[in-house]
């Protein structure tokens, strides 16, 4: 979440439509997982895991639009930032959707492999 806020508020990068969809999945995760961690409630996994997986799928689609020629739709008469534009491109593969996808993947894996400890 802090990364997307940094890029939009400090670096002044205008988010595209796909970026907004990724934010819709990421921002609630901060609250859901934060409250779940504070209360030691493992039931938040039922809500957080689907959000994280959906965000991962959106990030993957967005990354493919940027990196695979012919994958992005041609939209000559639309307003706003096209989803195929790249604000950053580090090492020729690290873009904003790649960073978001990495975060969603890590969250998903942590949720999948986190087990509830049984009280003794």
C-alpha positions as protocol buffer text, in pm:
chain_id: "A"
residue {
  index: 1
  type: UNK
  ca { x: 0 y: 0 z: 0 }
}
residue {
  index: 2
  type: UNK
  ca { x: 278 y: 240 z: 87 }
}
residue {
  index: 3
  type: UNK
  ca { x: 443 y: 173 z: -249 }
}
residue {
  index: 4
  type: UNK
  ca { x: 132 y: 269 z: -447 }
}
residue {
  index: 5
  type: UNK
  ca { x: 82 y: 580 z: -235 }
}
residue {
  index: 6
  type: UNK
  ca { x: 447 y: 675 z: -288 }
}
residue {
  index: 7
  type: UNK
  ca { x: 421 y: 640 z: -665 }
}
residue {
  index: 8
  type: UNK
  ca { x: 95 y: 833 z: -691 }
}
residue {
  index: 9
  type: UNK
  ca { x: 132 y: 1100 z: -423 }
}
residue {
  index: 10
  type: UNK
  ca { x: 506 y: 1169 z: -412 }
}
residue {
  index: 11
  type: UNK
  ca { x: 628 y: 1074 z: -762 }
}
residue {
  index: 12
  type: UNK
  ca { x: 298 y: 1201 z: -912 }
}
residue {
  index: 13
  type: UNK
  ca { x: 240 y: 892 z: -1132 }
}
residue {
  index: 14
  type: UNK
  ca { x: -123 y: 881 z: -1243 }
}
residue {
  index: 15
  type: UNK
  ca { x: -265 y: 529 z: -1185 }
}
residue {
  index: 16
  type: UNK
  ca { x: -426 y: 351 z: -1478 }
}
residue {
  index: 17
  type: UNK
  ca { x: -749 y: 151 z: -1453 }
}
residue {
  index: 18
  type: UNK
  ca { x: -573 y: -178 z: -1376 }
}
residue {
  index: 19
  type: UNK
  ca { x: -370 y: -6 z: -1103 }
}
residue {
  index: 20
  type: UNK
  ca { x: -695 y: 107 z: -942 }
}
residue {
  index: 21
  type: UNK
  ca { x: -829 y: -250 z: -946 }
}
residue {
  index: 22
  type: UNK
  ca { x: -510 y: -370 z: -778 }
}
residue {
  index: 23
  type: UNK
  ca { x: -549 y: -101 z: -514 }
}
residue {
  index: 24
  type: UNK
  ca { x: -908 y: -212 z: -453 }
}
residue {
  index: 25
  type: UNK
  ca { x: -765 y: -552 z: -357 }
}
residue {
  index: 26
  type: UNK
  ca { x: -458 y: -428 z: -167 }
}
residue {
  index: 27
  type: UNK
  ca { x: -592 y: -150 z: 54 }
}
residue {
  index: 28
  type: UNK
  ca { x: -851 y: -361 z: 241 }
}
residue {
  index: 29
  type: UNK
  ca { x: -583 y: -624 z: 303 }
}
residue {
  index: 30
  type: UNK
  ca { x: -393 y: -374 z: 516 }
}
residue {
  index: 31
  type: UNK
  ca { x: -691 y: -330 z: 749 }
}
residue {
  index: 32
  type: UNK
  ca { x: -806 y: -694 z: 743 }
}
residue {
  index: 33
  type: UNK
  ca { x: -463 y: -841 z: 811 }
}
residue {
  index: 34
  type: UNK
  ca { x: -372 y: -567 z: 1058 }
}
residue {
  index: 35
  type: UNK
  ca { x: -684 y: -624 z: 1267 }
}
residue {
  index: 36
  type: UNK
  ca { x: -649 y: -1001 z: 1236 }
}
residue {
  index: 37
  type: UNK
  ca { x: -288 y: -986 z: 1355 }
}
residue {
  index: 38
  type: UNK
  ca { x: -373 y: -756 z: 1643 }
}
residue {
  index: 39
  type: UNK
  ca { x: -657 y: -982 z: 1760 }
}
residue {
  index: 40
  type: UNK
  ca { x: -469 y: -1304 z: 1676 }
}
residue {
  index: 41
  type: UNK
  ca { x: -767 y: -1406 z: 1461 }
}
residue {
  index: 42
  type: UNK
  ca { x: -689 y: -1665 z: 1194 }
}
residue {
  index: 43
  type: UNK
  ca { x: -1040 y: -1644 z: 1048 }
}
residue {
  index: 44
  type: UNK
  ca { x: -940 y: -1336 z: 847 }
}
residue {
  index: 45
  type: UNK
  ca { x: -766 y: -1581 z: 616 }
}
residue {
  index: 46
  type: UNK
  ca { x: -1106 y: -1660 z: 461 }
}
residue {
  index: 47
  type: UNK
  ca { x: -1143 y: -1297 z: 353 }
}
residue {
  index: 48
  type: UNK
  ca { x: -781 y: -1201 z: 287 }
}
residue {
  index: 49
  type: UNK
  ca { x: -675 y: -1498 z: 73 }
}
residue {
  index: 50
  type: UNK
  ca { x: -940 y: -1449 z: -200 }
}
residue {
  index: 51
  type: UNK
  ca { x: -863 y: -1076 z: -213 }
}
residue {
  index: 52
  type: UNK
  ca { x: -493 y: -1149 z: -243 }
}
residue {
  index: 53
  type: UNK
  ca { x: -538 y: -1408 z: -517 }
}
residue {
  index: 54
  type: UNK
  ca { x: -769 y: -1179 z: -715 }
}
residue {
  index: 55
  type: UNK
  ca { x: -512 y: -901 z: -681 }
}
residue {
  index: 56
  type: UNK
  ca { x: -240 y: -1139 z: -801 }
}
residue {
  index: 57
  type: UNK
  ca { x: -446 y: -1229 z: -1108 }
}
residue {
  index: 58
  type: UNK
  ca { x: -509 y: -861 z: -1189 }
}
residue {
  index: 59
  type: UNK
  ca { x: -138 y: -781 z: -1144 }
}
residue {
  index: 60
  type: UNK
  ca { x: -41 y: -1068 z: -1371 }
}
residue {
  index: 61
  type: UNK
  ca { x: -285 y: -951 z: -1640 }
}
residue {
  index: 62
  type: UNK
  ca { x: -154 y: -595 z: -1609 }
}
residue {
  index: 63
  type: UNK
  ca { x: 208 y: -710 z: -1633 }
}
residue {
  index: 64
  type: UNK
  ca { x: 128 y: -914 z: -1943 }
}
residue {
  index: 65
  type: UNK
  ca { x: -33 y: -606 z: -2100 }
}
residue {
  index: 66
  type: UNK
  ca { x: 292 y: -419 z: -2044 }
}
residue {
  index: 67
  type: UNK
  ca { x: 543 y: -683 z: -2147 }
}
residue {
  index: 68
  type: UNK
  ca { x: 383 y: -910 z: -2409 }
}
residue {
  index: 69
  type: UNK
  ca { x: 351 y: -748 z: -2752 }
}
residue {
  index: 70
  type: UNK
  ca { x: -2 y: -764 z: -2887 }
}
residue {
  index: 71
  type: UNK
  ca { x: -149 y: -859 z: -2549 }
}
residue {
  index: 72
  type: UNK
  ca { x: -274 y: -510 z: -2468 }
}
residue {
  index: 73
  type: UNK
  ca { x: -591 y: -392 z: -2634 }
}
residue {
  index: 74
  type: UNK
  ca { x: -557 y: -105 z: -2875 }
}
residue {
  index: 75
  type: UNK
  ca { x: -762 y: 184 z: -2738 }
}
residue {
  index: 76
  type: UNK
  ca { x: -692 y: 492 z: -2951 }
}
residue {
  index: 77
  type: UNK
  ca { x: -977 y: 709 z: -2818 }
}
residue {
  index: 78
  type: UNK
  ca { x: -967 y: 657 z: -2442 }
}
residue {
  index: 79
  type: UNK
  ca { x: -883 y: 907 z: -2173 }
}
residue {
  index: 80
  type: UNK
  ca { x: -633 y: 863 z: -1896 }
}
residue {
  index: 81
  type: UNK
  ca { x: -316 y: 662 z: -1870 }
}
residue {
  index: 82
  type: UNK
  ca { x: -303 y: 346 z: -2083 }
}
residue {
  index: 83
  type: UNK
  ca { x: -244 y: 27 z: -1884 }
}
residue {
  index: 84
  type: UNK
  ca { x: 45 y: -66 z: -2112 }
}
residue {
  index: 85
  type: UNK
  ca { x: 252 y: 238 z: -2008 }
}
residue {
  index: 86
  type: UNK
  ca { x: 550 y: 182 z: -1779 }
}
residue {
  index: 87
  type: UNK
  ca { x: 644 y: 451 z: -1530 }
}
residue {
  index: 88
  type: UNK
  ca { x: 935 y: 248 z: -1399 }
}
residue {
  index: 89
  type: UNK
  ca { x: 1127 y: -34 z: -1565 }
}
residue {
  index: 90
  type: UNK
  ca { x: 1419 y: -158 z: -1356 }
}
residue {
  index: 91
  type: UNK
  ca { x: 1636 y: -433 z: -1507 }
}
residue {
  index: 92
  type: UNK
  ca { x: 1390 y: -445 z: -1798 }
}
residue {
  index: 93
  type: UNK
  ca { x: 1133 y: -647 z: -1601 }
}
residue {
  index: 94
  type: UNK
  ca { x: 1051 y: -477 z: -1270 }
}
residue {
  index: 95
  type: UNK
  ca { x: 748 y: -253 z: -1322 }
}
residue {
  index: 96
  type: UNK
  ca { x: 475 y: -133 z: -1087 }
}
residue {
  index: 97
  type: UNK
  ca { x: 243 y: -431 z: -1165 }
}
residue {
  index: 98
  type: UNK
  ca { x: 539 y: -664 z: -1105 }
}
residue {
  index: 99
  type: UNK
  ca { x: 592 y: -509 z: -761 }
}
residue {
  index: 100
  type: UNK
  ca { x: 220 y: -535 z: -679 }
}
residue {
  index: 101
  type: UNK
  ca { x: 210 y: -896 z: -803 }
}
residue {
  index: 102
  type: UNK
  ca { x: 511 y: -982 z: -587 }
}
residue {
  index: 103
  type: UNK
  ca { x: 336 y: -836 z: -281 }
}
residue {
  index: 104
  type: UNK
  ca { x: 13 y: -1026 z: -358 }
}
residue {
  index: 105
  type: UNK
  ca { x: 209 y: -1349 z: -412 }
}
residue {
  index: 106
  type: UNK
  ca { x: 395 y: -1313 z: -81 }
}
residue {
  index: 107
  type: UNK
  ca { x: 74 y: -1235 z: 108 }
}
residue {
  index: 108
  type: UNK
  ca { x: -99 y: -1533 z: -53 }
}
residue {
  index: 109
  type: UNK
  ca { x: 187 y: -1771 z: 28 }
}
residue {
  index: 110
  type: UNK
  ca { x: 209 y: -1650 z: 386 }
}
residue {
  index: 111
  type: UNK
  ca { x: -166 y: -1695 z: 430 }
}
residue {
  index: 112
  type: UNK
  ca { x: -161 y: -2042 z: 273 }
}
residue {
  index: 113
  type: UNK
  ca { x: 129 y: -2169 z: 485 }
}
residue {
  index: 114
  type: UNK
  ca { x: 31 y: -2001 z: 813 }
}
residue {
  index: 115
  type: UNK
  ca { x: -125 y: -2251 z: 1049 }
}
residue {
  index: 116
  type: UNK
  ca { x: -316 y: -2186 z: 1364 }
}
residue {
  index: 117
  type: UNK
  ca { x: -123 y: -2284 z: 1677 }
}
residue {
  index: 118
  type: UNK
  ca { x: -312 y: -2505 z: 1914 }
}
residue {
  index: 119
  type: UNK
  ca { x: -324 y: -2398 z: 2276 }
}
residue {
  index: 120
  type: UNK
  ca { x: -172 y: -2640 z: 2523 }
}
